[in-house]
Amino acid sequence: MTEAKKKSTIWILEDHQIFAKQIRRLIESEDDLECPYHFASPDEFFDKLKFTSDYPDVLLLDLGLPKMDGLEVLVEVRKILPDLKVLILSAFDDRERVYRAICNGASGYLLKTSGPDEILDGIHDVIDGAAALSSAIATMILNGFAKHGPVEQLEPLTSREEEVLKFLVKGFTKKEIGEQLHISQHTVDMHLRAVYRKLHVRSQTEAVSKALRQGIV
């Protein structure tokens, strides 16, 4: 007798109840997927993580959540479960959120306007180790990179400068970067000035944008 193949487990963190129920039903309609839990808030989700060792294969994560931004959830969950695959399913399609989600370890980014087949394909792609991007998101990323022309040769950053830049890309403030690296805010400023000089930029926003385009972090 052939043993039944284990289903991949999907959890949903989404505060819109009706939409979450629709996605849960969609997932449960697949023979190889199951969705035992839907969480309406980050608090519910993190409370569950404290009392289980039976983690999901994929977390479907909304970004517009109560009390805690979805990008913050992504950062925290990657600390707790670094191997967990997180697929963003959001109404937000602005470049900054997309880039920050991907830089913080999201396995894919789908828009809520995606059709059922696209959502299911995205989930399966992530399970199989591939990236999942809505066509509009993929086009945005390609256009964002292409408009800046070829990658230029830059003076290499020191390891400490790279660390500071990585935290900057993740959205940390200078004070928070100093706390993470156990250095003063003055020292953070010093490293940032060196980063700006080497990247030929004049602001944090330009530094983050160029770091992403150049693949520095």
C-alpha positions, 0 to 999 in steps of 0.5 A: 500500500502506497503511503500518502504524501505529506501535505505542505503546511501553510499558515496565514497572517492576515487581518482581513477576515473575509479575504483570509477565509477565501485564501484558506479555502483556496489552499485547502482545495489543493490535494498537497496543501493544508492550512490549519491556522489563520492569524488576524494579528501578529500577537496571535501569530507569535503567541502560537510560535511560543507553544509549538514546534510544528512549524509551517512550510510557508507563511503567507504574510500581509503587510498592513497589519494592526499594531505591528507592520508586516515588514517588522513581522518579517524581520522578527520571524526570520530571527526566530525561524531563519529557514521559514519561507515567507510569501508576502501577499499584500495590497501594497505595490510601492517599490520601497516595501517590495525591496525591503521585503525581499532584502529582509528574506521574503521568498516572494511577493504577490499582490492581493489582486492576483488570481487564484491560480497565480496565488497557488502557483506562487505557493508551490514555487516557494515550496519548491525553492523558487521565487514567486513574484506577481508580474507587476512586481517583477516588472517594477523591479526590472524597470527600477534596475534598468533605468539606472544603467549598467552597474558601476565599479565602486570602491569596496566597503569595509566589513563594518561599513557593509554591516551598517549598510545592511541595517540601513537597508532593513530600515533601522535608524542610526540609533538602532544600528549603534545598539545592534553593533554596540557602537556610538551613534557618532561612529555610525555617522562616521561609517555612513559618511564613508559609505556615501562617499564610496557609493557616490550618494548623498543620502540614506535613501540613495544609499539604500537604492544603490546598494540594492541595484548594485547587489552590495547587500 
